[in-house]
Amino acid sequence: MKKSEDKAACSGHFADAEVMTSITIDLTNEKGIGKLAEVYKALGDPTRLRIVYVLSKSPLCVCDIATLLDMTQSSISHHLRVLRNLNLVKYKRDGKLVIYSLDDDHVLRLLEEGLEHIRHLD
């Protein structure tokens, strides 16, 4: 079905023109929508979500995260790089030791809201 046929099938509009315009503007922000999709894609990976969860409890080094999640340091480093590139986690050097933590409270809220939603479903 063509877009013009879709419009013809609708006999009226529920929302007023101002609401429709504001929604259209939000949906056309491809850069923002694409970045948000990247964040959710990263958090959609169970390992990365587990990393975010453990970092929500305490800043940790790669070896501690690997131990907690029973994974190799190499695998954890790979996942941390993805999370770091999306500004979901940050790191601080302490000599040779690198300590990871959540980048900011927004990441913590994403995790908490997701967990709350799951609890609500049960």
N, C-alpha and C positions, 0 to 999 in steps of 0.2 A: 504494500500500500504506500502510495506517495505521501509526502508531507502535506500537500494541499488537500488530499483526500482525508487525511486525519483531521484537519481543521474542519472540513465540511461535516464530518460525522459528529462533531460536538455542537450541540444546539445552543450552548451559552457558556458564559464564564462565571465561575464562582467568585474568583478574586477580582478586585478592582485593578485598573490599569497601572497604578503606582506599585502595587504589590507584584504584578506580573513583570514590570520593568526591573524592579530590584532583584527578583529571582533570576531573570535573564542575565543581568550584569554579573551576579555571583557565579553563574554557571559558565560564563564566557571567560572567566579568569583561569585560563588553561595552565599558566605557570603555577598558580597557587593550588589548583586542584591536582595537578601532576605531582607536586611536592608532597601534598598531603597523602596521595595514593602511595608514594614511595615510603613514607613513614609507616603507614598501615601495613604495607607489604613487608617491611622489615620486622614489624611487631607481630606479623602473622606467622613468622617462623617460630616454632616451639622453643628451639634452643635460644634464640635471641630474646624471646619473651622471658625465659627462665633467667637469663643473664640480667635483664632489667629488673626482674623480681629480686634476685639476690643483692643487686646493687641498691635496691630501694631500702634494704635493711642495713647496709654498711658499705663504705668504700672498701674495695678489695683489689689485690694484685691478681694478675692472670693465673698464677699457680693456685691461689686460694679458690678462684672461681672454678678452675679445672677440677680441683679436688671435690668441691661441693657438688658439681654437676657430673662427676665421674667421666670426664672427657679429657682429651689431650690439650696441652697448652697451645699447640698449633691451631687446633680447631677453634678454641676459645678466642685466640688472637684474630683469626679470620672474622668471626662474628662481631667482635669488638670493633674492628675496622669499619664494618658496615654501619654499625650503630654510631660510631664516631663521625663518619662522613655525613650522617644525617643530623648531627648535633643532638643525639639522644643520650650519649655518654661523653664524658670528658676525662682527661687524665692529668695527673700531676706527677712529676718526677721527684723522687726522694733519693738522691744519689743514683745508684743503678736500678733501684726499685721504681716501678711505675704503678701508681695507684689509680684505679678507675672508680668513677662515681657517676651518678645520673647528672646530666647536664644542667637541669634546673627543675623547678617545681612543676612545670608543665608536663614533663615526662612522668613524674610521680602521679600527677592527677590523671593522666591517660591510663596508667596502670590501675590506679584505685577505682576509677570509674568503670573500667572494663571488668574488674573483679566484682564490683558491686552489681553490675548488670548480670553477671553469671550467677551470683548468689540470689538475685531477685528471680531468676528463672527456675531455680530449684524449689 
